């Protein structure tokens, strides 16, 4: 691994184990709306994508429009379960503290999720102070992942050219966003549902794969 001056972290599936919770709420609500989708199908369809970006698919299966009221209910039910159940990814809290110390605080969180969710999750697992002022949401960009916008904004905020940034991602969509921004990407692939397979992350452009977040500081310290 070459030397890097900053690390830009995805949030869901990299820092917090939120995907099974969010997917569970979404799957239940889609079934209630008339789409008999399985949890496995829901995970495969929506991981790395926003719900609104799949509006046409949802409307085709449910036969009803994706309304603001439905989205508001989804956010409320999702946030309630996250508040009750969310845990950090194993080793992520230690890894972020170590990387923050190694790089003099030049880290950022760049997520495709809405800001309220990202900031709530970081606060819940005790990471919010380390990312203060450097949290970016794809919802606030001209285009979200796989477009590079959120990573370009994060790189600018830490004052480091994208080519000197290391991105940490666990989905093909996220890896594509980091690569499009001109950064090097490490794929986090611990196995299990909700994370991209190593071969898929490599095919999307990841230069290295880790299966444990505790490996990340060791990569940077080489």
N, C-alpha and C positions, 0 to 999 in steps of 0.2 A: 504494500500500500504506500502511495506517495504521502508526503506531509500535507496536512490541511490546516487552514486557519480558522475554520468555523464548522459547526455541525448543525444541520437543520433537521429537526425531527418531525415526522408525521405524528399524529396523536393516537387515533383509534387503532388498536392492534399492535402498536409499537410502544406506547407509554402506558396505556390503560386497556384493560381487557373488557372493552365495552361492546364489541361486535355481537357476541351471543345475546346480550341483553337487548340491544337495539333491534337486532334481527328478530328476537322473540316477540317483541311488541309489534313490529311491522307485520310479521307473518300472521299473528292473531287478528290484526285489524284488516288485513287483506282477505282473510277467510271470512270474517264478519261481513265484509263488503261484497262477497260473492265469488272470490277467486280462491278455489281450493288448492292453494300452493303449499307444498311441504316445507318444513324448516330448511332442508337441504337445498331445495330449489330456490328458496328465498335468499339464502346465503349466497348461492352462486350467481344470482341475478343482480343483487344490490350491493355486495361488498365492493367498496371503492367507488361507489356512485351515489349521488344524492337521490332522494325519493322523487323530487320534482323533475330531475333529468329523465326519469323513467315514466313520466306522466302518461304518455301515449300508450305504453304497454299496460299500465295499470287500468286505464280507462277501457282499453280493448277487452281486458279480462273481466272487469267488474260491470261494464255496461253503464257506468256512471262517471260524471266528471270528478276530477281530483280537485276538491274545493279547498279554500283557505280554512274553512271550519274543520274539515277532515285533517288537514295538516296540523292545525292547532291542537286537536285532540291527540294526534300522534306525538307531538312534542311533549304535551303534558304527561301522557302515560309513559313515554320513554324517560323523561326526566325524573319522574317519581321512582321508577325502577332503578335507574342509575344511582339516585341518591341513596337508595336502600341497599344496593348490591355491589356497586362498582369496586373493583380491586385493581391495583397496578399490575402491569405485566411483570412477571417474575424477573427480578434483577434490574428493572428499569429505573427505579428511584436511585439505587446505588450508581448505576451507569451515568445517569444525568449529572449527579453530584460530581462524579469523577471527571467527566468531560468538561463540565463548567469550570472546574479547578484547572484542568490541563490547558484550556484555551482562554483563560482570563475572562470567562463569562460570555464568549462569542458563540452563543447558541440561540436558536429560535425554534418555535413550534409553528409548523405550516400545515394546516389541516384542510380537508375538503368539507368538513362539517361546519355548522353554524357556530358563530362565536360564543353564544351563550353556553352551548354544550361543551365546547372546548375549554373555556375558562372555568366552568363548573367542575369539569372532570380533573383538570390540573389542580384546582384548589382542593378537591376532595382527597387526592392522593399526596398532597403536600408539596407539589412541584411548582405551584403558581409563582412563588417568589423568584425562582430561578429563571422564569420566562417573562418576568414583568416587563411590559412594554414591547415584547417581541413575540406576540401571538397573532397569527394571521389566518383568516378564514377565506376559503375559496368562494363563499357566498358573497364576499365583499369585493371580489375581483371581476374584471371584465369577463373572464372565463375561468372555470374551476378545473381541477385535475380531470383529464390528463394534460390540459394546457399548463404551461410553465409559470403562469402569472403569480401564484401564491409563493413559489420558491424564489422567483425574482424579487418579489417584495421583501421576503425574509432576508435574502442575501444583502439587499440594499440597506436594510435596517441594522445589520451587524457590521456594515461597512467592509464587506469582503466580496471580491468578484466571485461569481458563481463557480468558475473553474477552480477556485481554492476552497470550495465548500464541499463537505461530505453530507449527503442526504441519507436518512435512514427510513426505509419504507418496507411495507409488508404485502403490498398488492401490486399487480401489474399496472393498474391505472396510476398509482403513485410513483412507481419506478419510472414510467413513461414521462410523468411530469418533471421529475428531477433531471432526467436525461435531457429533455427538451429545454430545460433552463441552463444547460451547460455544466451541471454539477456531476460529480461522481456519486454513485448510489450504492449503498450497502443494502442488501435484501435481508430482512429478518424473517426467517422461516422456521419456526419451532415445531412444525407439524400440527395437525388438527384443523378443524373447520375454521374458516375465516381468514386464513393466511395463505398467500400464494405459495405454490410448490417451488422448491429451489430452481428447477429447470425452467419454470415459467418466468420467474423473476430474472434469471440470467438472460433468457431470450428477450426480455423487455429492455435489457441493458445494464442490469446490476453487475458491478465489477467484482463483488465478493458477497458471500452468503454467510450469515451467522445464525446459529440456532439458539443462542442464549444472549440476552442483552449484556450480560457481564463480560462478553468478549469484546464489546465495542471500545472501552478505554484502552485495552491492550493493543488493539489495532492502531490507535492514534499514538500510542507511546513508543511504537517501533522506531 
